[in-house]
Amino acid sequence: MLNKEFKKKFDAESNTFKKASIKGDFLFFMKKMDSIENSALIGALLKVRNLEDLQSIKLNASKSTFESPYFVESAPNYPGGINTLRQEVADLLYVGGVNSEAKMVKTSVAFVVEKDGSVSNVHAQGDNFTFNRQAEIALYSISEKFVPALAKGDAARFQFKLPLTLTMTE
């Protein structure tokens, strides 16, 4: 809707300088909207993390139910495979929210694939704080659930790691 309104205003204007000003206003406005959306996503991430922390306190951390990779019959699988997962995470990354002087930033995202195939306890570790947060948001935002790991014929929780690298271009 906003696109249409700016386009109408842009098309109706005959003055080249005013058209450039309208285009500049539109780009500035969209950048602000991206910033607002990113702030909302970070807020959602914090809420999810707080809920997960509260849940883990209730479950008593000493009674971990993770299955060892040596005892599972099958590891969790993402529909379409690991490359599909990587591509979806890459598509969901908000690169505008990553601040870095380095051309290449890396992180390793550890998360739990629950018995129902959902993702929880997402924690990224890398040198760039903003890239870590964006990777966590992207992982929480994936559209599909995993096929869970199997241990002794039953669905099992499984800790998963996904290394990610972002190459910044100018």
N, C-alpha and C positions, 0 to 999 in steps of 0.2 A: 504494500500500500504506500509506504514512504517512497519507494522507488518510483512508483507511478506519479506521485505528486511532484517530486523533484523533476522528473522527466517532463511533465506537463509544463512546469514553470520554465524549464530549460528550453523546450521547443517553442514556447510562446515568445521568448525573448529574442529580439533581432540584433541587439547590440552585442558585439563580440566580447567586449570587456565584461559586461554584465553576465554573459554566458559563462565566462571563465570564473567569475565570482560565485555563481550558482554552483558550478561544478566543485569549486574549492570548498564551499559550504557543505555540500553533500559529502565529500570525502572526509572532511573534519567531523561531521555528524556521525558518519559510519564508524570512524575510528573511536569516537566516544562511546558508541553503542557496543563495540567490541570490548572496550574496557569495562563497561558496566556488566556485560555478559560474563566476562572473565571473573570479575569480582563476585558475581552471583555463584559461579561454578566453584570458586575457592571457598565461599561460604558453605555451599552444599558439601564440599569435601570435608570441611571442619566438622560439620554436623554429623556426617557419617562416621568420621573417625571418633568423635566423642561417644556416639552410640556404641561403636564397636569396643571402645575402651571400657565403657560401663558393662557391656555384656561379658567381656573377658574377666572383669572383676567378679561378676556373679558366678561365672563358671569355675572359678578357682584355677589359676594358671598352672598349678602343680599337676592337674589332671588333664594333660594334653592328649587329644585324641588323634593326632597326626599319625598317619601310617608311614612307616619307613619305606623308602623306595625298594627295599629288598623284599618286602612282604606283600606288595601289591601285585595283583594279577595283570592289571593294566593301568597305565598312567591316565590322567584326564586328557581329553582331546577337545579342541575347539572345532566347531563345525567348519569344515573347509581346510582344517589343518593349521599348523603354526604360522605359515606364511600369510594365511588369511587374517589371523589374529594380528600379526605384525603390521599388515597393511591397514587394518581397521584402526589400530592404535595410532599409526602415523597420520591417518586422515583426521582423527579426532584431536590430535595435538594442536594446541593454539600457539603457534610459533611466535605470534606477536607478544605473547606473555613471557617469552624467554629472553632474559637479558644476559648477554655474554660478550666479552671482548674476544674470546677464543673462537676460532673458526669451527671447531668441532667440540661438542660436549657429549658426555656419556653418562649413563646411569644404569643401574641394575634394579629392576622392579621386582620385589618379592611380594607374593600375594598367596592367599589361600583359596583353593577351589573347594567349595563346600560340597556336602553330600547331595544337594539339590542342583549342583552345577553353577551356582552363583559365585561371585567373586567377593572376597572380604579381606580385611586386614592388609590393605595395599600400602606398601612402604617402599619408596625409591631411595636409593643411596648412590650419590654421585657428587662430583665437585661443584655442580651448579644448582643452587637452591631452587631457582625459578624453573629450570628444566625438570627437576625432580617433582615439583608440585604439578606441573602440566602433565607429566607422564602419569602421575597418580590419578588425576582427573580423567585423563583419557581412558585409563584402564577401568575405572568405575563406570565409564560411559559406554562400554562396548554393548552392542545390541543383542548378542546371543549369549546363551548359557553354555558352559562346558558340558561335555559328557563326563560325569564324575569318574574318579579312579575307582577301581574295584579291588577289594581285599576280602578274601574268603567268600567271594560271591556277592558281597554287599557293597553298596556305595560307601566311599570313605573320603574323609577330608584329606587334602594333599597340598603341601606347600610347593609353590611353583616359582621359578625365577625367569625373568625375561630381560635380557640385556638390550638396551636401546642406545643408538647413536644418532645425533642430529648434526648435520653439517650446515653451518650458517652460510648463506650466500648474500652478497650485497648487490 
